[in-house]
Amino acid sequence: MDDDNAGRTRLRAELERRRRDDERLRSGSRAAAASPVPWPEAGRPGLDVWDDLPGFAFLLADDHSIRGASRRFGERFGDWSGRNCYEVLRHRSEPCVVCPTWRVFETGDPQRWDWTDHDGRSYEVFDYPFGEEDGRPLVLEVGLDVTDRKRLEASLRESEDKYHLALETMGEGVVVLQDARIKFANARAGRMAGYPVDELRTGSIARLIHPDDREPILQRHIERIAGRELPEVYECRLVRKDQTVWWAQVRGARLYWDGRPATLNFITDITALKTAQQTLEATRQEKDAVAREMHHRFQSQIQVISSLLSPQTSPGRDPDGVRAVTKAQSRLATLGLIQDILHRSGSLTHVDLHAFARSLTDELGWRFGAPAAGIDLEVNGPPVYVDPGRATCCGLIVHELVGNALKNAFPQGGPGLISVGASLESDGAVQLTVTDNGVGLPPGWDASPPSSLGQALVRRLVEDRLGGRLVVASESGARFTITFRP
């Protein structure tokens, strides 16, 4: 009995040390192993795959709105539909001043942090980038309920009796390992593994580890016993008594048990989370395959149409007709280029207009012979996000205006400059500009009514497709300003 009391006293001291270490570690960001998964266009999968987690899960947009939640989230925090995260979780009327979740939107890096809700329950929170929906980036937040673990630590400071009660009733499995053998396991660990506790406490840990994970996990145990610095949290596959495989998250620490080094391990079943990740990865791969096929078919159709027009440019044809067909082929090639740039961007919901315009003007400059003519092309402005349809319209407009400037603005050749700019105005409108420092527009020139097919195309794209307006000025060159709502 004295030896048992001494062992429990050492365990209590080690847990207290671990609590202090946890407080130190929580001051920094710990990245979770998760990849951004673009949101599928065809329907939203439910969050019921996370319902078995000992906590909650929900999807958060960058306007603070909750876009989906697991059943346990609703049971714990009430109706979330149409509400913001700070209203549901914090009972606040405005966003929190400091929000760890917001760092995912800012940096794209997963976050891990601890949180206590208004009822005093404690959670270990993981935030993952989750792709987009309706052009807005999403974050998946998963909160594992670690209230029992916190209560255990408090109980250890109060009394041995409370320690035993908390240890046996907490929601996580607790296992003490020494020489790769189980020296102690609580009732929860027994239920997780499918063994009676007495049987679990008499065997080796090796039989509980999946064969593919067995060697690295046992090596980790040996190194932790030896006092080497290792990551505190890791994931592995375990095997129940009935041979079913399940995923566990393990938080390990070194302690002394009966006067010898051992490891204390808190175990959480994360099988539901792993299943959800696999489902999302399969959805992402399917979406990528569909996008590649659509892109391939579109490019093939562009090539077929351009080939059908080619006989119309043969010698002997009407020169005006040949020029019209050649311009049509140029527009088709630009449309194909635009779709190729959009495909490489990797997003089906939003496009950075600044980066898109830079890639497009680089290609157009070489196609129209700008470097040889001594004409520079530049793109200015901050990132501005629009949907792919509007980006396509902007690309066709840039093609017409840049091509027209290269043809007419510098009759004597360079040096010259053509600038493309994109910015977001204070009222939320997008402003696209194409300017040059050439000879300017002819006196009395007016884009309305349009005097050429190119001018007509630009005006129709601006007014009919973008629902915007076009303003033309000729001061030290030509300036075209297009304003529209994103």
Secondary structure, DSSP 8 states (H G I E B T S, - for coil): -HHHHHHHHHHHHHHHHHHHHHHHHTTS----S-------SS----SGGGTTSSEEEEEEETTSBEEEE-HHHHHHH---TT-BHHHHHH--SS--SS-TTHHHHHH---EEEEEE-TTS-EEEEEEEEEEEETTEEEEEEEEEE-HHHHHHHHHHHH-HHHHHHHHHHSSSEEEEEETTEEEEE-HHHHHHHTS-HHHHTTSBGGGGB-HHHHHHHHHHHHHHHTT----SEEEEEEE-TT--EEEEEEEEEEEEETTEEEEEEEEEE-HHHHHHHHHHHHHHHHHHHHHHHHHHHHHHHHHHHHHHHGGGGSTTS-HHHHHHHHHHHHHHHHHHHHHHHHHHHT-SS-EEHHHHHHHHHHHHHHHTTHHHHTEEEEEES---EE-HHHHHHHHHHHHHHHHHHHHHT-TT--SEEEEEEEEE-TTS-EEEEEEE-SS---TT--SSS-SSHHHHHHHHIIIIIS--EEEEE-SSSEEEEEEE--
